[in-house]
Amino acid sequence: MNEESMPIRAICVYCGSQPGRDSAYINAGRTLGRSIAANHMHLVYGGGTKGIMGAVAGGVLSAGGRVTGIIPQFLVDLEATRHSLGQLSELIITADMHERKHKMFERADAFVALPGGIGTLEEIVEIMTWAQLGRHRKPVVFVNVGGFWDPMLKLIRHMADAGFVHEAHLVQPLVIDDAEQVVPALIEHWAGTVDRDGEAGIIARL
């Protein structure tokens, strides 16, 4: 069974360790978390218990779901509270960021980016880079809460138009405005009914 035909069992979520200035970001995190649990899926994320990270994990746990947090030792006190870390289903503390990202990739069947900062951007771009290089075909989703990712999507379109995204067919994330629709979209993707060359594809959509 190849990656495209595998069911979505674990979703890796990249997002900010801060709440952001719009309450819609935190609400989207909680909504996504509850949806992951309601669909009997497993959250894999960066282990933070603050900001949007904490909202996603809290949403999953409050709905009876399973959460694996993966965090490097040096970020434990910056992005998490040790008491809250004890509430996670599984906690993996890594030596560095490289090990963290590798373990998150290995354990996830799909990748979702909620609003966040430079770290969130770096993580989701790396996953897209690996897809462009043919290293995986796992689905990628941008949750475009209030148009948060519009500048990023515009930049990708610009890079493609300028001739720097030559494998655009391998970089076709779903762009979804409503966090509640993320899991249904991934289920539909797995069922093979998402049109990757149509509006679901980032390059085709922009």
C-alpha positions as CSV (number, residue, x, y, z in Angstrom):
1,M,0.0,0.0,0.0
2,N,1.5,3.3,-1.0
3,E,1.2,6.6,0.9
4,E,-1.6,7.9,-1.2
5,S,-3.8,4.9,-0.6
6,M,-3.2,4.7,3.2
7,P,-6.0,5.9,5.4
8,I,-5.5,9.0,7.4
9,R,-4.9,7.8,11.0
10,A,-2.6,10.5,12.4
11,I,-2.5,14.2,11.6
12,C,0.5,16.4,12.3
13,V,-0.5,20.0,13.0
14,Y,1.9,22.9,12.8
15,C,0.8,26.1,14.5
16,G,1.9,28.9,16.7
17,S,2.9,28.6,20.4
18,Q,1.3,32.1,20.8
19,P,-2.4,32.8,20.6
20,G,-2.1,35.5,18.0
21,R,-4.2,38.7,18.1
22,D,-7.4,37.3,16.6
23,S,-9.4,34.9,18.7
24,A,-10.4,33.1,15.5
25,Y,-7.0,31.5,15.5
26,I,-7.4,29.8,19.0
27,N,-11.0,28.9,18.1
28,A,-9.8,27.2,14.9
29,G,-7.2,25.2,16.9
30,R,-9.8,23.9,19.3
31,T,-12.3,23.1,16.5
32,L,-9.6,21.2,14.6
33,G,-8.6,19.3,17.7
34,R,-12.2,18.3,18.5
35,S,-12.7,17.2,14.9
36,I,-9.6,15.0,14.9
37,A,-10.8,13.2,18.0
38,A,-14.4,12.9,16.8
39,N,-13.1,11.1,13.7
40,H,-11.0,8.7,15.8
41,M,-7.7,10.2,14.5
42,H,-4.5,10.8,16.5
43,L,-2.8,14.2,16.8
44,V,0.9,14.5,16.4
45,Y,2.2,18.0,17.1
46,G,5.1,20.0,18.5
47,G,4.3,19.4,22.2
48,G,3.6,23.0,23.2
49,T,0.8,23.6,25.7
50,K,0.5,27.3,25.1
51,G,-1.1,29.4,22.3
52,I,-2.7,27.7,19.3
53,M,-0.6,24.6,20.1
54,G,-2.3,24.2,23.4
55,A,-5.7,24.9,21.9
56,V,-5.4,22.0,19.4
57,A,-4.1,19.6,21.9
58,G,-6.8,20.6,24.4
59,G,-9.5,20.2,21.8
60,V,-8.4,16.6,21.1
61,L,-8.0,15.7,24.8
62,S,-11.3,17.2,25.8
63,A,-13.1,15.0,23.2
64,G,-11.3,11.9,24.4
65,G,-8.7,11.7,21.6
66,R,-5.1,10.8,21.6
67,V,-2.2,13.3,21.5
68,T,1.5,12.8,20.9
69,G,3.7,15.8,21.7
70,I,7.2,15.9,20.3
71,I,9.4,18.7,21.6
72,P,13.1,19.3,21.9
73,Q,14.5,19.7,25.4
74,F,15.4,23.3,25.0
75,L,11.9,24.3,24.1
76,V,10.1,22.6,27.0
77,D,9.9,25.7,29.2
78,L,9.4,28.1,26.4
79,E,6.5,26.4,24.6
80,A,5.0,24.3,27.3
81,T,4.1,24.0,31.0
82,R,5.5,20.8,32.6
83,H,2.1,20.2,34.4
84,S,0.2,20.3,31.1
85,L,2.7,18.1,29.3
86,G,1.8,15.4,31.8
87,Q,-1.7,15.4,30.4
88,L,-0.6,14.3,26.9
89,S,-1.2,10.7,25.8
90,E,2.4,10.5,24.8
91,L,5.4,12.8,25.2
92,I,8.6,12.5,23.2
93,I,11.5,14.8,24.2
94,T,14.1,15.0,21.5
95,A,17.7,16.2,21.5
96,D,17.2,18.9,18.8
97,M,14.8,20.3,16.2
98,H,16.0,18.0,13.4
99,E,15.1,14.9,15.4
100,R,11.7,16.4,16.4
101,K,10.8,17.2,12.8
102,H,11.9,13.7,11.6
103,K,9.8,12.0,14.3
104,M,6.7,14.1,13.5
105,F,7.1,13.2,9.8
106,E,7.4,9.5,10.5
107,R,4.3,9.4,12.7
108,A,2.0,11.4,10.5
109,D,-0.2,10.5,7.6
110,A,-1.1,14.1,6.8
111,F,0.1,17.6,7.6
112,V,-2.0,20.7,8.6
113,A,-0.8,24.3,9.0
114,L,-2.8,26.6,11.2
115,P,-1.7,30.2,11.8
116,G,1.7,30.6,13.3
117,G,5.0,32.3,13.0
118,I,8.4,31.6,11.4
119,G,8.7,28.2,12.9
120,T,5.3,27.1,11.6
121,L,6.2,28.5,8.2
122,E,9.5,26.7,8.1
123,E,8.0,23.4,9.1
124,I,5.2,23.3,6.5
125,V,7.6,24.6,3.7
126,E,10.0,21.8,4.5
127,I,7.2,19.2,4.1
128,M,6.2,20.8,0.8
129,T,9.9,20.7,-0.3
130,W,10.1,17.0,0.5
131,A,6.9,16.5,-1.6
132,Q,8.4,18.4,-4.5
133,L,11.5,16.3,-4.3
134,G,9.3,13.1,-4.4
135,R,10.1,12.0,-0.9
136,H,6.4,11.6,0.1
137,R,2.9,12.0,-1.2
138,K,1.1,12.7,2.2
139,P,-1.6,15.3,2.0
140,V,-0.8,18.9,3.1
141,V,-3.4,21.4,4.3
142,F,-3.3,25.2,4.9
143,V,-6.1,26.3,7.2
144,N,-6.6,29.8,5.8
145,V,-8.3,31.3,8.9
146,G,-9.4,34.8,8.0
147,G,-7.1,34.8,5.0
148,F,-4.0,34.3,7.2
149,W,-2.1,32.4,4.6
150,D,-3.1,34.6,1.6
151,P,0.4,36.2,1.4
152,M,2.1,32.8,1.5
153,L,-0.2,31.4,-1.3
154,K,0.4,34.5,-3.4
155,L,4.2,34.0,-3.0
156,I,4.0,30.4,-4.1
157,R,1.9,31.5,-7.1
158,H,4.6,34.1,-7.9
159,M,7.4,31.6,-7.6
160,A,5.6,29.2,-9.9
161,D,4.9,32.0,-12.5
162,A,8.6,32.9,-12.3
163,G,9.6,29.4,-13.2
164,F,10.9,28.2,-9.8
165,V,8.3,25.6,-8.9
166,H,8.9,23.1,-11.7
167,E,7.2,20.1,-9.9
168,A,3.9,21.9,-9.1
169,H,2.0,18.7,-9.6
170,L,3.8,17.3,-6.5
171,V,3.0,20.5,-4.4
172,Q,-0.7,20.6,-4.3
173,P,-1.9,21.4,-0.7
174,L,-5.5,21.8,0.1
175,V,-6.5,25.3,1.1
176,I,-9.4,25.3,3.5
177,D,-10.9,28.3,5.2
178,D,-12.9,26.5,7.9
179,A,-11.1,24.3,10.5
180,E,-14.1,22.1,10.8
181,Q,-13.8,21.1,7.2
182,V,-10.2,19.9,7.4
183,V,-10.7,16.4,8.6
184,P,-13.7,15.8,6.2
185,A,-11.5,17.1,3.3
186,L,-8.7,14.7,4.3
187,I,-11.1,11.8,4.5
188,E,-12.4,12.7,1.0
189,H,-8.8,13.0,-0.2
190,W,-8.1,9.5,1.0
191,A,-11.2,8.2,-0.7
192,G,-9.8,9.6,-4.0
193,T,-12.6,12.1,-4.6
194,V,-10.5,15.3,-4.2
195,D,-9.6,16.8,-7.6
196,R,-5.9,17.7,-7.0
197,D,-5.7,19.5,-10.3
198,G,-8.7,21.7,-9.7
199,E,-9.6,24.0,-6.9
200,A,-8.1,21.8,-4.2
201,G,-4.6,22.4,-5.6
202,I,-2.8,25.5,-4.4
203,I,-1.1,26.2,-7.7
204,A,-4.3,25.8,-9.7
205,R,-6.4,27.7,-7.2
206,L,-4.3,30.9,-7.1
